[in-house]
């Protein structure tokens, strides 16, 4: 899933100065799972804005709502009336949702409430960690299902840098495991250590960010 964290309240509040009718719109997918932009977070942010307005003697109408996804056009239907009536929208979606909302409602001011972080998984309650960098050329087959691009702090493709100690990365030895230690342990467990003798070329970033925004077209499912 895409993970995100909420921006500092002061930054969000500064953006909406002068707005008379505001909508805080949440997203019911990824950012709900990582507890950054779901229904509960919408309610808390909206309440914080109303409180700050009262303390500053400001008059602002604050509406709130949450839709299933802000990255799919069909889900905006349920919120169209609220969006149309607002002077501006605070989107509590990831960066994709913020941009798609702005595209769908041209002329409507849209502010982001979150900082999008990475593609991650839930390690435990309240803890998420990166698993994929979206490089566009998946090599998980060669590394036992552990990605060196995302899990190694230096994205090394041919073994560790030599800076790790006791299985922990030198970049953050307190909390970050060495990605290549994870790969070695996994391949040993699978009995496939010989696969690590293969030399891999540098990552081909042309399949990821090179050449502009990426696009996927499936002719078999297009209408």
DAWO-V900185 format. One record per backbone hydrogen bond with DSSP energy under -1.0 kcal/mol. CO is the residue of the C=O (numbers start at 1). NH is the residue of the N-H. If there is no record, write none. Layout:
BEGIN
co:CO nh:NH
co:CO nh:NH
END
This chain:
BEGIN
co:1 nh:120
co:3 nh:117
co:5 nh:115
co:8 nh:12
co:9 nh:13
co:10 nh:14
co:11 nh:15
co:14 nh:17
co:16 nh:19
co:20 nh:61
co:21 nh:87
co:21 nh:88
co:22 nh:63
co:23 nh:90
co:24 nh:65
co:25 nh:92
co:26 nh:67
co:29 nh:32
co:29 nh:33
co:30 nh:34
co:31 nh:36
co:31 nh:37
co:32 nh:35
co:37 nh:27
co:38 nh:42
co:39 nh:43
co:40 nh:44
co:41 nh:45
co:42 nh:46
co:43 nh:47
co:44 nh:48
co:45 nh:49
co:46 nh:50
co:47 nh:51
co:48 nh:52
co:49 nh:53
co:50 nh:54
co:51 nh:55
co:52 nh:56
co:53 nh:58
co:61 nh:22
co:63 nh:24
co:65 nh:26
co:67 nh:28
co:72 nh:75
co:73 nh:76
co:76 nh:79
co:79 nh:83
co:80 nh:84
co:81 nh:85
co:88 nh:23
co:89 nh:111
co:90 nh:25
co:91 nh:113
co:94 nh:98
co:95 nh:99
co:96 nh:100
co:97 nh:101
co:98 nh:102
co:99 nh:103
co:100 nh:104
co:101 nh:105
co:105 nh:108
co:109 nh:89
co:111 nh:91
co:113 nh:7
co:115 nh:5
co:118 nh:3
co:119 nh:131
co:119 nh:132
co:121 nh:129
co:124 nh:127
co:127 nh:123
co:127 nh:124
co:129 nh:121
co:139 nh:142
co:140 nh:145
co:143 nh:146
co:147 nh:151
co:148 nh:152
co:152 nh:155
co:165 nh:168
co:167 nh:178
co:168 nh:165
co:172 nh:176
co:176 nh:169
co:178 nh:182
co:179 nh:183
co:180 nh:184
co:181 nh:185
co:182 nh:186
co:183 nh:187
co:184 nh:188
co:185 nh:189
co:186 nh:190
co:187 nh:192
co:192 nh:195
co:193 nh:196
co:194 nh:197
co:195 nh:198
co:203 nh:205
co:204 nh:207
co:205 nh:208
co:205 nh:210
co:209 nh:212
co:218 nh:221
END
